[in-house]
Amino acid sequence: MPVRTTDSSVSGRGRGVGLGLALLSAVAFGGSGVAAKPLIEAGLDPLHVVWLRVAGAALVMLPLAVRHRSLLRRRPGLLAGFGLLAVAGVQACYFAALSRIPVGVALLIEYLAPALVLGWVRFVQKRPVTRAAAVGVVLAVGGLACVVEVWSGLGFDALGLLLALGAACCQVGYFVLSDQGSDAGEEAPDPLGVIAYGLLVGAAALTVVARPWTMDWSVLQGTASMDGRPVAAVVLLAWIVLVATVVAYVTGVVSVRRLSPQVAGVVACLEAVIATVLAWVLLGEHLSAPQIAGGAIVLAGAFIAQSSTPSKGSGKPVASGGPERELSRRGTSA
């Protein structure tokens, strides 16, 4: 006899896939700094590394942009917003903040984004959020403060803090815009097309800021040092473009559509933990006891937030998306 698949099993599988993609996105994004730092130490300007990252990824995704060119007519605002906020805005604001405040402080402020996403969902979209999602955000931000050892660089620079906050707001745009159309069924904009055009728009915007024609291109012909080991610069650049950008954005956007902006945002906090661990392993930057404890707290916050999906028909706030949203709507109709 045919096997009947229950709504709860479909919901569970959808959330499991979403969490797996969110974790893969965090790993991919977290590896960008480990590959970028040797290139910067070899002589490339940080903004030039960002431009190479985005422009290279835009070139890789160009065939998909051609394939989904109808999005230019259907969703021009979404494409422009994703490119300017989720791609160019986050990168430009974050690197500008680094020139004025310590890395740890800038990173912590940028990853206030999950808390800001909860505020957006609750007060702008007028949608309820679960208590578990809020607790997960608080734990993740607190653990992140330990990971980046924020107390080691508490110098006050108003402009630097505003730039870091701008990066956080742009990251909110990444999660919110990634969720656009997730409940539109077949009319939803294809995430690959959105990412492709977002990267093209971001590359165009960053070209004005980074001025790549002033870059020392000879650096890419040599090697860079990764904890004393020589690595071809072009290999590091390929990692940044293909894994830390293309794979990271694709898995990140798809995970937001399967989960929700608030839950995916908390899981994204793992990026800082992963980046710190990779720097420990590959660059010899050792972890302290507070950093290890902070990583455990971030993991706990992400676990609590992702488990905050209520049972169907419970009438509780919904904090997840994808299949769960469809099941919630069917339960309400029933």
C-alpha positions as CSV (number, residue, x, y, z in Angstrom):
1,M,0.0,0.0,0.0
2,P,1.3,3.6,-0.6
3,V,3.2,5.3,2.2
4,R,1.5,8.5,3.4
5,T,3.8,11.3,4.3
6,T,2.5,13.4,7.2
7,D,2.7,17.2,7.2
8,S,5.0,17.1,10.3
9,S,7.5,14.8,8.5
10,V,7.6,17.1,5.4
11,S,8.0,20.1,7.8
12,G,10.8,18.4,9.6
13,R,12.7,17.5,6.5
14,G,12.3,21.0,5.1
15,R,13.6,22.6,8.3
16,G,16.5,20.1,8.4
17,V,17.5,20.9,4.8
18,G,17.2,24.6,5.7
19,L,19.5,24.3,8.7
20,G,22.0,22.3,6.7
21,L,22.1,25.0,4.1
22,A,22.4,27.7,6.7
23,L,25.3,25.9,8.4
24,L,27.0,25.4,5.0
25,S,26.5,29.1,4.2
26,A,28.1,30.1,7.6
27,V,31.1,27.8,6.9
28,A,31.5,29.3,3.4
29,F,31.2,32.9,4.6
30,G,33.5,32.2,7.6
31,G,36.3,31.0,5.4
32,S,36.5,34.2,3.5
33,G,38.7,36.0,6.1
34,V,41.2,33.2,6.3
35,A,41.8,33.3,2.6
36,A,41.6,37.1,2.3
37,K,44.1,37.9,5.1
38,P,47.1,36.4,3.3
39,L,46.2,38.3,0.2
40,I,46.0,41.6,2.2
41,E,49.3,40.9,3.9
42,A,50.8,40.2,0.4
43,G,50.0,43.7,-0.7
44,L,46.4,43.9,-1.8
45,D,44.2,46.7,-0.4
46,P,41.2,45.3,1.6
47,L,38.7,47.0,-0.7
48,H,40.4,45.6,-3.7
49,V,40.0,42.1,-2.3
50,V,36.3,42.8,-1.8
51,W,36.0,44.0,-5.3
52,L,37.8,40.9,-6.7
53,R,35.5,38.8,-4.6
54,V,32.2,40.3,-5.8
55,A,33.2,40.9,-9.4
56,G,34.6,37.4,-9.8
57,A,31.4,35.9,-8.3
58,A,29.3,38.1,-10.6
59,L,31.2,36.8,-13.6
60,V,30.6,33.2,-12.5
61,M,26.9,33.9,-12.1
62,L,26.6,35.8,-15.3
63,P,25.0,32.9,-17.3
64,L,22.3,32.6,-14.6
65,A,21.6,36.4,-14.9
66,V,21.1,35.9,-18.6
67,R,18.8,32.9,-18.0
68,H,16.7,34.9,-15.5
69,R,16.7,38.2,-17.3
70,S,12.9,38.4,-16.9
71,L,13.6,39.4,-13.3
72,L,14.8,42.8,-14.5
73,R,11.3,43.5,-15.6
74,R,9.4,41.7,-12.8
75,R,11.5,42.6,-9.7
76,P,13.9,45.5,-10.4
77,G,13.6,46.9,-6.9
78,L,14.4,43.6,-5.3
79,L,17.5,43.1,-7.5
80,A,18.8,46.7,-6.8
81,G,18.1,46.4,-3.1
82,F,19.9,43.0,-2.8
83,G,22.9,44.3,-4.7
84,L,23.2,47.6,-2.9
85,L,22.4,46.3,0.6
86,A,23.2,42.6,0.8
87,V,26.3,42.7,-1.3
88,A,27.9,46.1,-1.6
89,G,26.5,47.7,1.5
90,V,27.6,45.0,4.0
91,Q,31.1,44.8,2.5
92,A,31.8,48.6,2.2
93,C,30.4,49.5,5.6
94,Y,32.3,46.7,7.4
95,F,35.6,47.5,5.8
96,A,35.2,51.2,6.4
97,A,34.4,50.5,10.1
98,L,37.6,48.4,10.4
99,S,39.6,51.5,9.5
100,R,38.4,53.2,12.7
101,I,37.5,50.6,15.3
102,P,38.9,47.1,16.3
103,V,37.9,44.1,14.3
104,G,36.1,42.4,17.2
105,V,34.0,45.4,18.0
106,A,33.0,45.8,14.3
107,L,32.2,42.2,14.0
108,L,30.0,42.2,17.1
109,I,28.0,45.2,16.0
110,E,27.5,43.8,12.5
111,Y,26.1,40.6,14.0
112,L,23.5,42.5,16.0
113,A,21.6,41.9,12.7
114,P,19.7,38.9,14.1
115,A,18.3,41.1,16.9
116,L,17.5,43.8,14.4
117,V,15.7,41.2,12.2
118,L,13.5,40.2,15.1
119,G,12.6,43.9,15.6
120,W,11.8,44.2,11.9
121,V,9.6,41.1,11.9
122,R,7.8,42.1,15.1
123,F,7.3,45.9,14.7
124,V,7.5,46.6,10.9
125,Q,5.9,43.4,9.5
126,K,3.6,43.1,12.6
127,R,4.3,39.4,12.8
128,P,4.8,37.6,16.2
129,V,8.0,35.9,17.0
130,T,8.6,33.1,19.5
131,R,10.2,33.5,22.9
132,A,12.7,30.8,22.0
133,A,13.9,32.8,18.9
134,A,14.4,35.9,21.1
135,V,16.3,33.9,23.7
136,G,18.5,32.4,20.9
137,V,19.4,35.9,19.6
138,V,20.4,37.1,23.1
139,L,22.6,34.0,23.7
140,A,24.1,34.3,20.2
141,V,25.0,38.0,20.6
142,G,26.4,37.4,24.1
143,G,28.5,34.4,23.0
144,L,29.7,36.4,20.0
145,A,31.0,39.1,22.3
146,C,33.2,36.4,24.0
147,V,34.3,35.0,20.6
148,V,35.6,38.4,19.4
149,E,36.8,39.4,22.9
150,V,35.1,42.7,22.6
151,W,36.5,43.9,25.9
152,S,40.0,44.0,24.4
153,G,39.1,47.0,22.2
154,L,36.5,49.2,23.7
155,G,37.7,52.5,22.2
156,F,34.9,54.8,21.3
157,D,34.8,56.1,17.7
158,A,31.3,57.5,16.8
159,L,31.8,57.3,13.1
160,G,33.3,53.8,13.3
161,L,30.4,52.6,15.4
162,L,27.9,54.1,13.0
163,L,29.6,52.4,10.0
164,A,29.5,49.1,11.8
165,L,25.8,49.6,12.6
166,G,25.3,50.4,8.9
167,A,26.8,47.0,8.1
168,A,24.4,45.4,10.5
169,C,21.4,47.2,8.9
170,C,22.6,46.1,5.4
171,Q,22.8,42.5,6.7
172,V,19.2,42.8,7.9
173,G,18.5,43.8,4.3
174,Y,20.2,40.6,3.2
175,F,18.0,38.4,5.4
176,V,14.7,40.3,4.7
177,L,15.3,40.5,0.9
178,S,16.3,36.9,0.7
179,D,12.9,36.0,2.1
180,Q,11.0,38.1,-0.4
181,G,8.5,35.9,-2.4
182,S,9.1,32.8,-0.4
183,D,5.4,32.3,0.1
184,A,4.5,33.2,-3.5
185,G,4.7,29.6,-4.8
186,E,5.6,29.3,-8.5
187,E,5.6,33.2,-8.7
188,A,8.5,33.5,-6.3
189,P,11.6,35.0,-7.9
190,D,14.3,32.4,-8.5
191,P,17.0,32.8,-5.8
192,L,19.8,32.1,-8.2
193,G,18.6,34.9,-10.5
194,V,18.3,37.3,-7.5
195,I,21.9,36.4,-6.4
196,A,23.3,36.8,-9.9
197,Y,21.8,40.2,-10.4
198,G,22.6,41.2,-6.8
199,L,26.3,40.4,-7.4
200,L,26.3,42.4,-10.7
201,V,24.8,45.4,-9.0
202,G,27.1,45.1,-6.1
203,A,30.2,44.8,-8.3
204,A,29.2,47.9,-10.2
205,A,28.7,49.9,-6.9
206,L,32.0,48.6,-5.5
207,T,33.9,49.5,-8.6
208,V,33.2,53.2,-7.9
209,V,34.4,52.8,-4.3
210,A,37.4,50.5,-4.7
211,R,38.7,51.9,-8.0
212,P,40.3,48.6,-9.1
213,W,42.4,50.2,-11.8
214,T,44.7,51.3,-9.0
215,M,45.2,47.8,-7.8
216,D,48.6,46.0,-7.8
217,W,47.7,43.1,-10.1
218,S,51.1,41.6,-9.8
219,V,50.3,40.3,-6.3
220,L,47.9,37.7,-7.9
221,Q,50.8,36.3,-9.9
222,G,52.8,35.3,-6.8
223,T,52.3,33.5,-3.6
224,A,50.9,34.5,-0.2
225,S,51.9,33.2,3.2
226,M,49.4,31.2,5.2
227,D,51.0,30.7,8.7
228,G,54.4,30.3,7.0
229,R,53.2,28.1,4.2
230,P,53.3,29.6,0.7
231,V,50.0,29.4,-1.2
232,A,49.4,30.6,-4.7
233,A,47.5,33.9,-4.6
234,V,45.2,32.8,-7.4
235,V,44.2,29.7,-5.4
236,L,43.2,31.9,-2.5
237,L,41.2,34.2,-4.8
238,A,39.4,31.2,-6.3
239,W,38.4,30.0,-2.9
240,I,37.1,33.5,-2.0
241,V,35.1,33.8,-5.2
242,L,33.7,30.3,-5.7
243,V,33.2,29.1,-2.1
244,A,33.1,32.2,0.2
245,T,30.9,34.1,-2.2
246,V,29.0,32.0,-4.8
247,V,28.4,29.0,-2.5
248,A,27.9,31.2,0.5
249,Y,25.2,33.4,-1.0
250,V,23.4,30.6,-2.8
251,T,23.1,28.4,0.3
252,G,22.3,31.4,2.5
253,V,19.5,32.7,0.4
254,V,17.9,29.3,-0.1
255,S,18.2,28.6,3.7
256,V,16.4,31.8,4.5
257,R,13.5,30.8,2.3
258,R,13.3,27.4,4.0
259,L,13.6,28.8,7.5
260,S,12.9,32.4,8.2
261,P,15.0,35.6,8.4
262,Q,15.1,35.6,12.2
263,V,16.1,31.9,12.5
264,A,18.6,32.0,9.7
265,G,20.0,35.2,11.1
266,V,20.8,33.5,14.4
267,V,22.4,30.5,12.7
268,A,24.5,33.0,10.6
269,C,26.2,34.1,13.9
270,L,28.1,30.8,13.6
271,E,30.1,32.5,10.8
272,A,32.2,34.4,13.4
273,V,32.8,31.2,15.4
274,I,33.8,29.3,12.3
275,A,36.0,32.1,11.1
276,T,37.8,32.2,14.5
277,V,38.3,28.4,14.5
278,L,39.6,28.4,10.9
279,A,42.0,31.2,11.8
280,W,43.2,29.1,14.7
281,V,43.8,26.0,12.5
282,L,45.1,27.6,9.3
283,L,46.7,30.9,10.4
284,G,47.9,29.9,13.9
285,E,45.7,32.4,15.7
286,H,45.1,30.6,19.0
287,L,41.8,30.6,20.8
288,S,41.4,31.7,24.4
289,A,39.1,30.1,27.0
290,P,36.5,32.9,26.7
291,Q,36.5,32.4,22.9
292,I,35.9,28.7,23.3
293,A,33.1,29.3,25.8
294,G,31.6,32.0,23.6
295,G,31.5,29.6,20.7
296,A,29.6,27.1,22.8
297,I,27.1,29.8,23.8
298,V,26.6,30.8,20.2
299,L,25.9,27.2,19.3
300,A,23.4,27.0,22.1
301,G,21.6,30.1,20.9
302,A,21.4,28.9,17.4
303,F,20.0,25.5,18.5
304,I,17.3,27.2,20.7
305,A,16.3,29.6,17.9
306,Q,16.0,26.9,15.2
307,S,13.9,24.7,17.5
308,S,11.3,27.4,18.0
309,T,8.9,26.2,15.4
310,P,5.4,25.6,16.9
311,S,3.3,22.6,16.1
312,K,0.7,23.0,13.4
313,G,-2.5,24.5,14.6
314,S,-1.0,25.6,18.0
315,G,-1.8,29.2,17.4
316,K,1.7,30.2,18.6
317,P,3.9,32.7,16.8
318,V,5.7,31.2,13.8
319,A,9.4,31.6,13.5
320,S,10.2,29.5,10.6
321,G,9.5,29.4,6.9
322,G,9.5,27.3,3.7
323,P,7.3,24.2,4.1
324,E,6.4,25.2,7.6
325,R,4.7,28.4,6.3
326,E,2.6,26.5,3.8
327,L,1.6,24.0,6.5
328,S,0.7,26.9,8.8
329,R,-1.5,28.5,6.2
330,R,-3.3,25.1,5.5
331,G,-3.8,24.6,9.2
332,T,-5.3,28.1,9.6
333,S,-7.7,27.5,6.7
334,A,-8.8,24.2,8.1
